Amino acid sequence: MDAIENIILEINRQAAKERAALKKSRLEEIDTFFLTEKRSEEKVHQQLLARQKEQLERQFQQEKNRLIVTARQTRLKQKQKYLIRIFEAAYQEMANWDIHQARVFAKQAIEKSGLKTGTFISGNLMSENVFTAEWLDEINQQLQTKFTFGNKSIEKEHGFLIEQKGMRYNFFYHELLVELKKNKGSEIMQALFNEEG
């Protein structure tokens, strides 16, 4: 009986050994499969994170650019409003000139225009005693011109017109400032805000 028991014990030992080897082999296979799957999942996860990060960075950059453009537009609008207020203040100052200032301006404007003849027409909002026939006679003598004094303009404006052969040369203060703003507005903005472009 001892021999049979020894054989059974040996078979059991051999079976236990084989089971342990099989179990170890199966566990190693499972571990290898798990590690392979884990690495694969991590790789997919990293790729997904990289795409999401890239997409978020792109969205962030787009939003940043949009905010920069909006801020620039807001600043530009504020500057333009400020420029409009400056021109409105300039107009008010011109409209409030005393007789001497209005006459000096008119004389200089006529001189710079190069016009020698025509009809001088005062703006409707100008006081009667600013531009007079006597003053125009003095200007004609000083500048060697031959302007005639016309009736006041019907337009509600400060300043004057010179009419010559059907052409009207506009020296209304408002119109002069509009023209100045159109031609020199960007230069004035640069000077005021000390910037380029």
For each residue, the residues with C-beta under 8 A, 3 or more apart:
1: 4 5
2: 5 6
3: 6 7
4: 1 7 8
5: 1 2 8 9
6: 2 3 9 10
7: 3 4 10 11
8: 4 5 11 12
9: 5 6 12 13
10: 6 7 13 14
11: 7 8 14 15
12: 8 9 15 16
13: 9 10 16 17
14: 10 11 17 18
15: 11 12 18 19
16: 12 13 19 20
17: 13 14 20 21
18: 14 15 21 22
19: 15 16 22 23
20: 16 17 23 24
21: 17 18 24 25
22: 18 19 25 26
23: 19 20 26 27
24: 20 21 27 28
25: 21 22 28 29
26: 22 23 29 30
27: 23 24 30 31
28: 24 25 31 32
29: 25 26 32 33
30: 26 27 33 34
31: 27 28 34 35
32: 28 29 35 36
33: 29 30 36 37
34: 30 31 37 38
35: 31 32 38 39
36: 32 33 39 40
37: 33 34 40 41
38: 34 35 41 42
39: 35 36 42 43
40: 36 37 43 44
41: 37 38 44 45
42: 38 39 45 46
43: 39 40 46 47
44: 40 41 47 48
45: 41 42 48 49
46: 42 43 49 50
47: 43 44 50 51
48: 44 45 51 52
49: 45 46 52 53
50: 46 47 53 54
51: 47 48 54 55
52: 48 49 55 56
53: 49 50 56 57
54: 50 51 57 58
55: 51 52 58 59
56: 52 53 59 60
57: 53 54 60 61
58: 54 55 61 62
59: 55 56 62 63
60: 56 57 63 64
61: 57 58 64 65
62: 58 59 65 66
63: 59 60 66 67
64: 60 61 67 68
65: 61 62 68 69
66: 62 63 69 70
67: 63 64 70 71
68: 64 65 71 72
69: 65 66 72 73
70: 66 67 73 74
71: 67 68 74 75
72: 68 69 75 76
73: 69 70 76 77
74: 70 71 77 78
75: 71 72 78 79
76: 72 73 79 80
77: 73 74 80 81
78: 74 75 81 82
79: 75 76 82 83 189 192 193
80: 76 77 83 84
81: 77 78 84 85
82: 78 79 85 86 192
83: 79 80 86 87 181 185 188 189 192
84: 80 81 87 88
85: 81 82 88 89
86: 82 83 89 90 188 192
87: 83 84 90 91 177 180 181
88: 84 85 91 92
89: 85 86 92 93
90: 86 87 93 94 177
91: 87 88 94 95 158 173 174 177
92: 88 89 95 96
93: 89 90 96 97
94: 90 91 97 105 158 159 173 177
95: 91 92 125 158 173
96: 92 93
97: 93 94 101 102 105
98: 101 102
99: 102 103 127 129 130
100: 103 104
101: 97 98 104 105
102: 97 98 99 105 106 126 130 131
103: 99 100 106 107 130 131 135
104: 100 101 107 108
105: 94 97 101 102 108 109
106: 102 103 109 110 131 139 160 171
107: 103 104 110 111 139 142 143
108: 104 105 111 112
109: 105 106 112 113 171
110: 106 107 113 115 139 143 145 147 162
111: 107 108 143
112: 108 109
113: 109 110 162 169
114:
115: 110 118 145 147 162 164 169
116: 144 145 146
117: 145 146 147 164
118: 115 147 148 162 163 164 165 169
119: 147 148 149 150 162 163 164
120: 131 136 147 148 149 150 160 161 162
121: 150 151 152 153 160 161 162 163
122: 126 130 131 152 153 160
123: 126 152 153 155 156 157 158 159 160 161 172 173
124: 152 153 154 155 156 157
125: 95 156 157 158
126: 102 122 123 130 131 152 158 159 160
127: 99 130
128: 132
129: 99 132
130: 99 102 103 122 126 127
131: 102 103 106 120 122 126 135 136 149 160
132: 128 129 135 136 149
133: 136 137 149
134: 137 138
135: 103 131 132 138 139
136: 120 131 132 133 139 140 147 148 149
137: 133 134 140 141
138: 134 135 141 142
139: 106 107 110 135 136 142 143 145 147
140: 136 137 143 144 145 146 147
141: 137 138 144
142: 107 138 139
143: 107 110 111 139 140
144: 116 140 141
145: 110 115 116 117 139 140
146: 116 117 140
147: 110 115 117 118 119 120 136 139 140 162
148: 118 119 120 136
149: 119 120 131 132 133 136
150: 119 120 121 163
151: 121
152: 121 122 123 124 126
153: 121 122 123 124 157 160 161
154: 124
155: 123 124 172
156: 123 124 125
157: 123 124 125 153 172 173 174 175
158: 91 94 95 123 125 126 172 173 174
159: 94 123 126 170 171 172 173 174 175 176
160: 106 120 121 122 123 126 131 153 171 172
161: 120 121 123 153 168 169 170 171 172
162: 110 113 115 118 119 120 121 147 168 169 171
163: 118 119 121 150 166 167 168 169
164: 115 117 118 119 167 169
165: 118
166: 163
167: 163 164
168: 161 162 163
169: 113 115 118 161 162 163 164
170: 159 161 175 176
171: 106 109 159 160 161 162 175 176
172: 123 155 157 158 159 160 161 175 176
173: 91 94 95 123 157 158 159 176 177
174: 91 157 158 159 177 178
175: 157 159 170 171 172 178 179
176: 159 170 171 172 173 179 180
177: 87 90 91 94 173 174 180 181
178: 174 175 181 182
179: 175 176 182 183
180: 87 176 177 183 184 185
181: 83 87 177 178 184 185 188
182: 178 179 185
183: 179 180
184: 180 181 187 188
185: 83 180 181 182 188 189
186: 189 190
187: 184 190 191
188: 83 86 181 184 185 191 192
189: 79 83 185 186 192 193 195
190: 186 187 193 194 195 196
191: 187 188 194
192: 79 82 83 86 188 189
193: 79 189 190
194: 190 191
195: 189 190
196: 190
197:
